[in-house]
């Protein structure tokens, strides 16, 4: 089972559970969801009405926790740790994995120095072990560790939840791409039409030349078959006599 299918099943499970639980009963479910090793998207859980009802209650920090895991990074947690629940080891691991995905969204070559700072990793060996064991083996990223250049070359990274306002930018980007594609398709169609026209013109010219050649051949054949007029015997004798008289 691939990561997308497995994650879809896990999301469906937590959404169904969140839809039947209320108030404080949602807290352990949110903790479990943010610790689950197969879950890397949280917007659908966050949009469940029962979860949103925690806003303004003593458990509202768990809505903030879900938002952190949907859109945030390890650095975001450190900056807001006093307003969020303390994380377990599994949650810390998950948030650091999500941080790598965030870095991979904008850059396909990630310097080790940048990753070490974002993940609070103290040495290269620890960083490479994390990328291999916790990211690549988990199937959320694929890439190449370049020890010489001290960077991680990203070939694939799983997508994260869209941040507020990001959907509009994505729609605009897709609209621009669609417009460019339409213009390119129109240009290609015009070139195909031009090429077809040239092909028809060439065919017509070739046929005209072939027709002329056939006409010339027929004309030459007719000339060969046409009999040559020769003078009769009496006319020949008369001409000979005249010649002698002269």
Secondary structure as GFF3:
##gff-version 3
##sequence-region A 1 246
A	DSSP	alpha_helix	3	20	.	.	.	ID=ss1
A	DSSP	alpha_helix	25	35	.	.	.	ID=ss2
A	DSSP	alpha_helix	43	46	.	.	.	ID=ss3
A	DSSP	alpha_helix	49	52	.	.	.	ID=ss4
A	DSSP	alpha_helix	61	71	.	.	.	ID=ss5
A	DSSP	alpha_helix	74	79	.	.	.	ID=ss6
A	DSSP	three_ten_helix	81	83	.	.	.	ID=ss7
A	DSSP	alpha_helix	89	106	.	.	.	ID=ss8
A	DSSP	beta_strand	109	111	.	.	.	ID=ss9
A	DSSP	alpha_helix	112	119	.	.	.	ID=ss10
A	DSSP	alpha_helix	124	130	.	.	.	ID=ss11
A	DSSP	pi_helix	131	136	.	.	.	ID=ss12
A	DSSP	beta_strand	141	146	.	.	.	ID=ss13
A	DSSP	beta_strand	151	157	.	.	.	ID=ss14
A	DSSP	alpha_helix	166	225	.	.	.	ID=ss15
A	DSSP	alpha_helix	233	245	.	.	.	ID=ss16
###
